Amino acid sequence: METEQEAAIDSERKIQEIRDALSPDRFREWYGERQYRENIENGTPYFNGPASIPEPERHSPSSLLQCHRKALYRQCNTPTEQPDPNGIFWFGTMFEEKIALPFLQQSVTGTDTYARNSIWIDSTVETDVGELRIKGSTDPVIVDAESIPILPTEVKTKSSLDNLDSPNRHHCAQVHAYLFGLSKKYDIELTEAAILYGSRKSLDILTFHVEFDKSFWEDVVIEWASEHTEYRLNNELPPALPEFSWECGFCDYYERCGKGETNTEGIGVTGFLPLFDGYPRESAIEYLEANDGAKLTPTLAYRFPDIASQYGSYDWTCPVCGVNRQPESVDWDGDTNRPPLCGTCGEDGIHSSLSGPFPESSAILEGHENV
Ligand code: SF4
């Protein structure tokens, strides 16, 4: 029979196990594994790895009319400098599935109209740079009894709907792509779409009706897509010109683009910045898994020694004398504002800081032919 003392020890052990399990690391691991399983169970295992790099002529409705440089980095799976906004994605999906779609099905559609959760579009358009392809899936679409589209919608969530008096221009571009693609697919002429914004704070909604505007579609949206395809075909890093003033503040490539503290005019799509240690752990792992032979910079090896031991890391290098030093042989406190000094140069009275390798800045798509 268990003594009182043994029972107390057992109880303390259980509590300790629970304490250990109730940790951010355990949660992150559990959430990642759950996502992985769900993607397989939902028939979308391709979401478990990095997205494949699209053909230069291909555009998805959601990527239209944004900063060309940011769009290129995204397409090429360039390592992101901020954690994925999983909470916003999750809320967006839940809002669409649990609130917006039931609202459309139960309260907006009537006896002879219905709401489909999405329709796949894949249409082409002739331009000066060749045939472009607009491919992707819509948000809920209101259809007739034959399941023919009547009105596509785009559902978005925002932290607040205060002061929202018009839809975002790239959301207008997105619904224009739906109108264009659905009209072609069903050989009909759809002219109106709706954008529905939901508040993450109050759950209120705001709706905007958007009329198909031929000149906006051809002169603005298709023009943007042609320009983007041209950058891709020319293997050229687009200029750091956001389409909207707010874009840079939310950008996952702020440092790489040269807007932050890193002294650069814009770096190509591959590799980590040498003295930037702000990459989130998941972003570093994702990049290393997707790129055979990729390694951490010495800066990141200091921050993530366990990842470095699995994938390897580059040496510190002196840009003046060219000497290489293994990360573990260099005494450094991890302060990126004070990178380690080169001892060899120091012996000659030269002050030089060590650095990791710098990703290519001119050949932006080195090793990614036609990316
Ligand atoms: S920081 Fe601004 S200009 Fe640079 S890629 Fe991002 S959005 Fe574009």
Residues whose N, C-alpha, C, O or C-beta is under 5 A from the ligand:
A	BS01	SF4	C67 R69 K70 A240 L241 P242 E247 C248 C251 Y253 Y254 C257 K259
